[in-house]
């Protein structure tokens, strides 16, 4: 599940509310993988795992930064490439 955020971050760290949203996506939609996608040029791609007890689990949440592209097809390919890694 992807959640595209149309806001620029001053640093490469998402807000607590954005991270809480991804936690809800895991539980409500029973998604194994969730990614927050932000426009930007940060060279950061994080993934972390959690379960209700705070231990590592198979669920993943990633934070992706992708530069905006004028060609929507190219931008969609960039997203696909980023989540396929």
Secondary structure per residue as TSV (DSSP state, phi and psi in degrees):
chain	resnum	aa	ss	phi	psi
A	1	X	-	360.0	131.7
A	2	X	E	-109.8	140.7
A	3	X	E	-125.9	105.3
A	4	X	E	-84.9	127.5
A	5	X	E	-105.8	124.8
A	6	X	-	-100.4	56.9
A	7	X	S	-143.7	145.9
A	8	X	-	-89.3	132.6
A	9	X	-	-94.1	143.9
A	10	X	S	-74.0	-26.3
A	11	X	S	-136.3	-173.0
A	12	X	S	-89.4	19.6
A	13	X	-	-111.1	122.8
A	14	X	-	-71.0	160.4
A	15	X	-	-72.8	161.2
A	16	X	H	-61.4	-37.2
A	17	X	H	-66.6	-36.4
A	18	X	H	-65.2	-41.2
A	19	X	H	-66.4	-36.7
A	20	X	H	-64.0	-37.9
A	21	X	H	-58.7	-44.3
A	22	X	H	-65.5	-33.9
A	23	X	H	-62.5	-43.0
A	24	X	H	-63.8	-40.4
A	25	X	H	-59.2	-40.2
A	26	X	H	-59.2	-45.8
A	27	X	H	-82.6	-47.5
A	28	X	H	-69.2	-45.3
A	29	X	S	-94.3	-2.6
A	30	X	-	53.7	41.5
A	31	X	-	-81.9	136.2
A	32	X	S	-80.8	-30.4
A	33	X	E	-132.0	133.2
A	34	X	E	-132.2	140.7
A	35	X	E	-133.0	133.2
A	36	X	E	-91.7	123.5
A	37	X	E	-113.3	119.6
A	38	X	E	-115.7	148.2
A	39	X	E	-73.3	141.8
A	40	X	S	154.6	179.2
A	41	X	-	-120.3	13.1
A	42	X	-	-63.1	139.8
A	43	X	-	-94.9	68.5
A	44	X	-	-142.5	134.8
A	45	X	E	-146.0	103.6
A	46	X	E	-104.9	152.5
A	47	X	E	-140.2	141.6
A	48	X	E	-142.5	160.1
A	49	X	-	-127.3	146.4
A	50	X	-	-155.9	163.2
A	51	X	-	-140.2	-178.8
A	52	X	T	-62.7	-24.6
A	53	X	T	-90.6	0.1
A	54	X	S	85.0	7.3
A	55	X	S	-92.8	165.8
A	56	X	-	-62.7	143.5
A	57	X	-	-140.8	-177.9
A	58	X	S	-84.0	-4.8
A	59	X	-	-82.4	140.7
A	60	X	E	-127.9	141.2
A	61	X	E	-126.3	125.0
A	62	X	E	-115.8	153.7
A	63	X	E	-117.3	116.2
A	64	X	E	-116.1	138.3
A	65	X	E	-117.4	121.4
A	66	X	E	-127.6	132.2
A	67	X	-	-66.7	144.8
A	68	X	-	-64.8	148.7
A	69	X	-	-127.0	143.8
A	70	X	S	-73.3	-29.5
A	71	X	S	-92.2	112.2
A	72	X	H	-61.3	-35.5
A	73	X	H	-63.6	-40.8
A	74	X	H	-66.6	-40.9
A	75	X	H	-63.2	-42.3
A	76	X	H	-63.7	-37.7
A	77	X	H	-65.5	-40.4
A	78	X	H	-60.1	-42.0
A	79	X	H	-64.9	-45.9
A	80	X	H	-59.7	-42.9
A	81	X	H	-62.9	-40.8
A	82	X	H	-67.0	-38.6
A	83	X	H	-84.7	-13.9
A	84	X	T	-80.4	-10.0
A	85	X	-	-71.6	360.0
